[in-house]
């Protein structure tokens, strides 16, 4: 049985975060208060907590397959059909803050995957990956 993960992350504004995760990413909204809100991201529990400084933690970049990627970041591994649906949805949104547009990484190699990176309204970096074969997620 796959178990959902829980991630608490910093946000600057409840309402802009609620709109982004609900309207752009399609997340159901769970419990909330004046200082936090829960989202269902593909079956995983994300909790956005308002931070006094209003900003996501800054970070460095790493390099994966020759591309700079933000560290830290979080996201979800999807099957390829779900990834394509999400990628098309995001490409249709003029407000998306792209870090890396949809692309294939490690093409023809073990672990070949589709990937994209965006930032939410609070500056948090998110990555969404797509695999044709989920058994290759940990391929070496």
trRosetta pair geometry for C-beta under 8 A, 3 or more apart (Angstrom, degrees):
i j d omega theta_ij theta_ji phi_ij phi_ji
2 43 7.9 57 110 123 117 146
4 43 5.2 -139 -94 142 113 80
4 44 4.6 177 -162 -108 95 53
4 45 5.9 87 138 -6 129 83
5 44 5.1 2 53 -144 72 116
5 45 7.4 -141 102 42 42 73
6 44 7.3 -167 -78 -179 34 80
6 45 4.5 -13 -109 76 79 108
6 46 7.8 171 -156 -84 50 28
6 47 7.0 17 -174 -5 93 109
7 44 7.3 27 7 152 100 117
7 45 7.5 162 25 95 59 61
7 46 5.4 -17 67 -116 92 71
7 47 7.1 -174 93 28 44 73
7 74 5.8 136 -173 -161 167 163
8 36 8.0 -33 -140 -139 102 127
8 46 7.9 145 -93 -168 29 52
8 47 4.5 -26 -106 73 74 107
8 48 7.9 164 -157 -85 58 15
8 49 5.7 21 -175 -10 103 121
9 46 6.7 -21 14 -167 113 98
9 47 7.3 146 20 78 64 54
9 48 6.0 -32 72 -107 83 61
9 49 7.2 162 76 24 31 81
9 56 7.4 -3 174 -121 99 98
9 74 7.0 -129 -76 26 139 143
9 122 8.0 146 134 82 102 141
9 124 5.5 51 165 -113 136 151
10 48 7.7 35 153 -157 11 69
10 49 6.2 -49 -107 73 46 81
10 50 7.8 53 -160 -159 66 15
10 51 4.1 1 -150 -26 113 131
10 55 7.1 21 126 99 134 32
10 56 5.4 162 75 -108 108 52
10 57 6.6 115 21 -23 137 78
10 122 6.4 -161 114 154 73 141
10 124 7.2 163 65 -69 71 112
11 14 7.1 102 110 -82 135 41
11 17 4.4 -3 -154 -72 147 150
11 37 7.9 -26 34 35 158 102
11 48 4.1 33 -21 -179 137 110
11 49 6.6 147 22 64 88 28
11 50 5.8 -54 78 -89 84 50
11 51 7.1 145 52 3 35 84
11 120 7.7 -57 -112 116 94 131
11 121 7.8 45 -152 79 94 91
11 122 4.4 -128 -135 -58 56 155
11 124 7.6 -49 -86 -20 69 125
12 16 7.5 -9 76 57 88 128
12 17 7.8 153 48 -46 56 111
12 50 6.9 63 -154 -139 16 76
12 51 7.0 -45 -88 49 55 84
12 54 3.6 56 -127 -164 102 81
12 55 6.5 30 -72 -66 115 39
12 121 7.3 -113 45 122 104 90
12 122 4.7 165 1 -117 88 93
13 16 4.3 51 88 23 120 107
13 17 6.2 167 85 -13 61 91
13 50 7.3 60 -85 -112 19 105
13 54 7.7 31 -38 -142 74 100
13 121 7.1 -59 51 118 105 129
13 122 7.4 -174 25 -78 70 96
14 17 5.9 -71 -152 42 24 109
14 18 6.0 27 156 -24 66 110
14 32 7.1 112 -158 -175 123 128
14 34 7.1 -110 -36 -166 157 39
14 35 7.7 -113 -67 -116 121 13
14 36 7.9 -120 -106 -79 106 2
14 37 5.6 122 -148 -27 91 126
14 48 7.4 149 -118 105 59 119
14 50 6.3 -49 -52 -60 85 116
15 18 5.5 -49 -141 34 31 114
15 19 6.4 33 158 -19 64 103
16 19 5.8 -51 -149 36 32 112
16 20 6.4 31 154 -19 64 107
16 121 4.5 -118 142 117 117 165
16 122 7.8 140 96 -50 114 78
17 20 5.8 -55 -146 37 31 109
17 21 6.2 15 164 -5 68 111
17 37 6.5 155 101 51 119 133
17 48 4.8 -179 163 152 151 168
17 120 6.9 45 -125 161 78 127
17 121 6.2 -134 -79 54 58 116
17 122 6.4 8 -85 -27 108 116
18 21 6.5 -63 -140 45 23 98
18 22 5.7 8 167 -4 63 121
18 29 6.4 25 -146 -103 95 136
18 32 7.7 14 -92 -106 120 161
18 37 5.8 -82 -80 169 93 170
19 22 6.2 -67 -135 49 19 101
19 23 5.2 -18 -177 15 64 124
19 24 7.5 58 136 -11 67 95
20 23 6.9 -53 -104 51 12 87
20 24 5.0 -25 -161 25 54 126
20 25 6.8 40 146 -3 67 101
20 120 5.4 120 132 -154 154 90
20 121 5.2 -158 -42 -12 147 107
21 24 7.2 -22 -69 53 12 88
21 25 5.2 -34 -147 44 45 123
21 27 4.4 -33 160 40 90 133
21 29 7.6 111 98 -85 111 84
21 39 4.6 -72 157 -109 143 155
21 41 7.4 -76 -159 -77 108 100
21 46 7.3 -146 -138 82 146 136
21 48 7.4 -153 -24 -28 149 137
21 120 7.4 9 -61 -133 85 130
22 25 7.5 36 -4 56 9 79
22 26 7.4 27 -175 -127 32 13
22 27 5.8 -83 -87 66 43 76
22 28 7.7 56 -119 -121 83 16
22 29 5.7 -21 -84 -46 118 106
22 39 7.5 -133 -63 -121 68 111
23 26 7.9 1 175 -70 9 43
24 89 7.7 138 -177 142 57 108
24 90 7.3 62 176 -105 97 73
24 93 5.7 57 -133 -116 101 165
24 95 7.5 -102 -95 76 134 113
24 96 7.4 150 -160 -84 134 87
25 39 8.0 47 85 175 130 144
25 41 6.9 -20 145 -119 136 94
25 86 7.7 16 -143 -143 66 108
26 86 8.0 -119 21 -109 127 88
26 89 7.4 -24 -30 169 121 166
27 39 4.0 20 152 -174 144 111
27 40 5.6 162 -166 64 83 56
27 41 5.3 -31 -105 -81 120 65
27 46 7.4 -49 -145 41 155 122
28 39 7.1 144 75 -160 46 60
28 40 4.2 4 55 38 96 121
29 32 6.8 -23 174 -32 109 126
29 37 6.6 -38 -152 -180 102 109
29 38 7.1 115 -171 82 56 63
29 39 6.2 -36 -108 -103 52 67
29 40 7.8 -115 -53 8 11 85
30 37 7.7 141 61 176 71 62
30 38 3.4 -43 65 94 116 116
30 39 6.6 -146 8 -71 93 15
30 40 6.3 110 -44 -39 104 88
30 45 7.2 -11 1 -133 159 94
31 37 7.9 -166 103 -145 46 46
31 38 5.1 41 52 19 69 126
32 36 6.4 -155 -145 101 63 56
32 37 3.9 6 -115 -111 115 74
32 38 6.4 -143 -68 16 71 71
33 36 5.5 32 42 45 94 77
33 37 7.8 -148 32 -68 49 57
35 49 6.5 19 147 -155 84 72
35 50 4.9 -106 -153 35 66 110
36 47 5.7 7 -176 179 117 97
36 48 6.4 165 -153 86 62 52
36 49 4.6 -15 -101 -101 99 69
36 50 7.0 -124 -68 3 52 76
37 47 7.3 167 82 -152 35 56
37 48 5.1 -7 57 55 86 101
38 45 6.0 -25 -160 -161 109 92
38 46 6.9 145 -157 79 54 49
38 47 5.2 -23 -97 -98 72 76
38 48 8.0 -170 -79 19 24 70
39 45 7.6 142 72 -155 48 44
39 46 4.5 -17 59 63 99 102
39 47 7.8 -174 18 -77 72 31
39 48 7.1 44 -9 -12 111 102
40 43 6.7 19 -175 -83 92 19
40 44 7.4 133 -160 59 49 37
40 45 7.0 -24 -101 -95 55 55
40 46 8.0 -161 -69 22 11 84
41 44 5.0 -36 71 64 86 93
41 45 7.9 173 25 -81 83 7
41 46 5.1 45 -6 -13 123 121
41 76 6.1 -160 143 -47 105 133
42 76 4.8 102 41 -158 145 162
42 78 6.9 -116 -119 -90 157 96
42 82 7.7 91 -115 166 126 146
44 76 6.7 -171 15 -96 136 112
48 122 7.6 157 -151 -3 118 151
50 54 7.7 -12 -168 -99 79 62
51 54 6.1 -155 81 -53 84 20
51 55 6.9 -80 81 43 131 42
54 122 7.5 -139 174 -140 60 94
55 58 7.6 3 140 -45 122 82
55 122 7.0 164 -140 -180 32 82
55 123 6.0 0 -159 38 75 144
56 122 5.2 115 -44 130 97 91
56 123 4.0 -149 22 88 116 95
56 124 4.5 176 -104 -70 145 63
56 125 7.7 154 141 -8 158 67
57 72 6.8 33 81 29 116 114
59 70 5.9 96 79 179 118 83
59 71 4.7 -142 157 95 128 56
59 72 5.2 -169 -83 5 160 57
59 125 7.7 -92 46 11 131 131
60 71 5.3 -12 72 60 70 109
61 68 4.3 4 173 -171 141 102
61 69 6.3 141 -160 66 82 33
61 70 6.0 -51 -104 -98 73 40
61 71 6.3 147 -123 9 18 90
62 68 7.4 144 74 -154 32 55
62 69 5.4 -27 65 63 83 90
62 71 4.9 78 -19 -42 101 126
63 66 6.7 3 -179 -121 105 13
63 67 6.8 154 -152 72 66 31
63 68 6.0 -38 -95 -94 71 50
63 69 7.2 146 -108 14 19 83
64 67 6.0 -31 68 61 69 84
64 69 5.2 6 15 -5 112 134
64 105 6.9 10 133 -159 103 145
65 105 4.5 171 22 -158 166 98
65 106 5.8 -111 -93 -51 133 70
67 100 6.1 63 169 -109 141 143
67 105 7.6 -93 20 -108 130 114
69 73 6.8 -87 163 7 98 145
69 99 7.6 83 -137 138 57 130
69 100 7.1 -43 -101 -15 79 139
69 117 6.5 -180 -137 -68 86 155
69 127 7.2 17 -160 -80 123 135
70 73 5.1 104 86 -55 93 114
70 99 6.1 -76 -13 -149 116 156
70 117 6.8 147 18 -175 102 142
70 125 3.9 -170 80 -77 140 171
72 125 7.1 169 103 52 51 109
73 117 6.8 -44 -146 -135 156 110
73 124 7.8 127 -129 169 59 71
73 125 3.8 -66 -105 105 99 107
73 126 6.3 173 -171 -94 95 15
73 127 5.1 73 136 -15 132 102
74 124 7.4 -25 33 170 98 114
74 125 7.7 122 20 90 55 66
74 126 6.2 -33 77 -116 62 67
74 127 7.4 -164 109 29 14 80
75 126 4.7 115 -85 -177 95 73
75 127 3.9 -130 3 70 149 55
75 128 4.9 -136 -176 -69 129 48
75 129 6.9 117 109 -7 127 79
76 128 5.9 2 57 -122 76 78
76 129 7.6 -146 102 35 42 74
77 129 4.8 -21 -115 70 69 110
77 130 7.9 158 -165 -86 57 24
77 131 6.6 12 -178 -5 102 114
77 134 7.7 113 139 -133 117 90
77 137 5.9 49 -174 -123 157 126
78 82 4.1 -122 -179 90 122 114
78 83 4.4 158 83 -59 120 81
78 86 6.8 134 9 7 172 137
78 128 6.3 8 2 -177 119 96
78 129 6.7 165 26 84 71 52
78 130 5.2 -30 78 -100 92 72
78 131 7.6 165 85 20 43 72
79 82 5.2 83 57 15 75 104
79 83 7.0 -144 94 -9 33 93
79 130 6.8 22 132 -153 21 80
79 131 6.6 -64 -125 67 43 71
79 132 8.0 61 -167 -129 72 19
79 134 6.3 -53 -94 -58 84 108
80 83 5.4 -55 -143 38 33 114
80 84 6.2 36 158 -21 68 103
80 114 6.5 101 -127 9 82 129
80 130 4.6 95 -111 165 51 112
80 131 6.3 -105 -52 88 83 24
80 132 4.9 17 -35 -87 140 55
81 84 5.9 -53 -148 34 30 110
81 85 6.5 31 153 -19 63 106
82 85 5.6 -53 -150 35 33 114
82 86 6.4 30 154 -15 66 106
82 130 7.1 -176 73 -115 72 103
83 86 5.8 -58 -149 40 31 108
83 87 6.1 32 154 -21 67 108
83 114 5.2 133 138 80 146 128
83 128 6.3 164 -130 143 86 105
83 129 7.0 -57 -107 130 135 28
83 130 2.5 -82 1 -79 169 127
83 131 7.9 116 -22 6 144 41
84 87 5.6 -53 -141 37 30 113
84 88 6.3 30 158 -18 64 106
84 114 7.6 25 -66 102 69 172
84 130 6.8 91 -34 -131 64 167
85 88 6.0 -57 -150 36 26 109
85 89 6.4 28 151 -20 62 108
86 89 5.5 -55 -148 36 33 114
86 90 6.3 27 157 -15 68 106
86 128 5.8 -98 112 154 147 162
87 90 5.9 -58 -146 39 29 107
87 91 6.2 29 156 -19 65 108
87 102 4.3 61 -150 -87 129 145
87 114 7.3 -69 -52 153 147 131
87 116 5.8 149 -109 -22 95 150
87 128 7.6 -160 -66 91 78 129
87 130 7.7 -63 -29 -24 122 140
88 91 5.7 -53 -142 37 30 111
88 92 6.5 29 156 -18 61 109
89 92 6.0 -66 -158 36 27 111
89 93 7.0 25 148 -23 63 108
90 93 5.6 -57 -153 28 39 113
90 96 5.3 87 -176 -97 87 154
90 102 7.9 139 72 -45 120 109
90 116 6.9 151 75 133 154 154
90 118 6.5 -125 -157 -57 139 148
91 96 7.7 -59 -89 25 24 155
91 101 7.7 69 -98 -153 98 101
91 102 7.0 -54 -59 0 118 124
93 96 4.7 96 91 -35 105 101
96 118 5.5 -67 -169 -133 100 128
97 118 6.0 111 74 -170 65 78
97 119 4.1 -48 96 55 124 100
97 120 7.9 -106 44 -14 119 6
98 101 5.4 8 -164 -70 140 74
98 116 7.8 -66 -139 -173 91 98
98 117 7.4 95 -170 86 58 67
98 118 5.9 -47 -106 -106 43 75
99 117 3.7 -57 69 111 116 112
99 118 6.2 -164 7 -92 89 18
99 119 6.2 103 -45 -35 104 88
99 125 6.1 31 -38 -135 159 104
100 103 6.6 -75 160 18 105 119
100 115 6.9 11 103 117 129 99
100 116 6.2 -160 95 -148 80 45
100 117 4.3 58 32 30 90 104
101 116 6.3 -26 -179 -129 25 98
102 114 6.5 2 -165 -179 91 105
102 115 7.5 169 -140 86 50 35
102 116 4.5 -31 -83 -74 62 118
103 114 7.1 169 91 -151 28 65
103 115 6.3 -25 66 61 74 78
103 116 7.3 128 16 -81 66 68
104 107 4.9 66 127 -77 119 102
104 112 6.8 1 -176 -174 103 94
104 113 7.3 164 -153 90 61 33
104 114 5.6 -42 -96 -96 63 64
104 115 7.8 119 -122 15 19 76
105 112 7.3 168 85 -152 53 49
105 113 5.4 -15 58 68 96 83
105 114 7.5 140 13 -119 80 15
105 115 5.1 12 -8 7 125 125
106 109 4.3 -95 179 62 88 115
106 110 7.4 -58 164 77 131 39
106 111 5.1 -12 115 94 163 89
106 112 4.9 -144 100 -98 90 49
106 113 6.3 41 44 19 111 79
107 112 5.7 67 -117 -130 31 112
108 112 6.5 100 0 -82 19 131
109 112 5.9 138 57 -63 59 82
110 136 6.4 -154 -168 -156 67 103
110 139 3.7 -138 175 139 102 120
110 140 6.1 4 110 84 147 16
111 136 5.7 -170 -88 159 36 95
111 137 7.4 54 -125 -161 79 15
111 138 7.8 -58 -95 153 103 5
111 139 4.4 -156 -53 66 75 100
111 140 7.5 46 -36 -80 121 23
112 131 7.9 123 90 -131 63 73
112 132 7.4 2 92 17 107 109
112 136 7.0 -4 39 136 68 148
113 129 5.0 -12 175 -166 132 105
113 130 6.4 148 -169 69 76 48
113 131 5.5 -37 -112 -83 88 75
113 136 7.9 -167 -64 108 88 109
114 129 6.7 142 78 -164 58 51
114 130 3.8 -7 56 54 111 106
114 131 7.7 -151 23 -60 79 33
115 127 6.2 -16 -163 -168 100 103
115 128 7.2 156 -150 82 51 49
115 129 5.2 -14 -98 -105 79 72
115 130 7.5 -155 -64 20 39 73
116 127 7.1 162 82 -149 42 58
116 128 5.5 -8 57 55 90 92
117 125 6.1 -5 -171 -170 107 98
117 126 6.9 160 -151 82 58 47
117 127 5.1 -24 -96 -95 81 77
118 125 7.6 161 86 -150 33 54
118 126 5.5 -16 64 60 80 97
119 123 5.6 -19 -172 -142 123 34
119 124 6.5 145 -155 69 68 38
119 125 5.7 -37 -96 -92 75 56
119 126 7.3 153 -104 13 24 81
120 123 7.2 -44 68 26 68 18
120 124 4.7 2 33 53 110 95
120 126 6.4 71 -36 -18 95 120
131 134 5.3 121 91 -90 130 47
131 136 5.9 -178 -161 65 125 96
131 137 5.9 -84 -52 -73 164 77
132 136 7.7 18 62 32 76 134
133 136 4.6 70 88 -4 100 110
134 137 5.9 -2 -173 -30 57 110
135 139 7.7 71 125 -58 65 101
136 139 4.2 -19 -157 -21 70 130
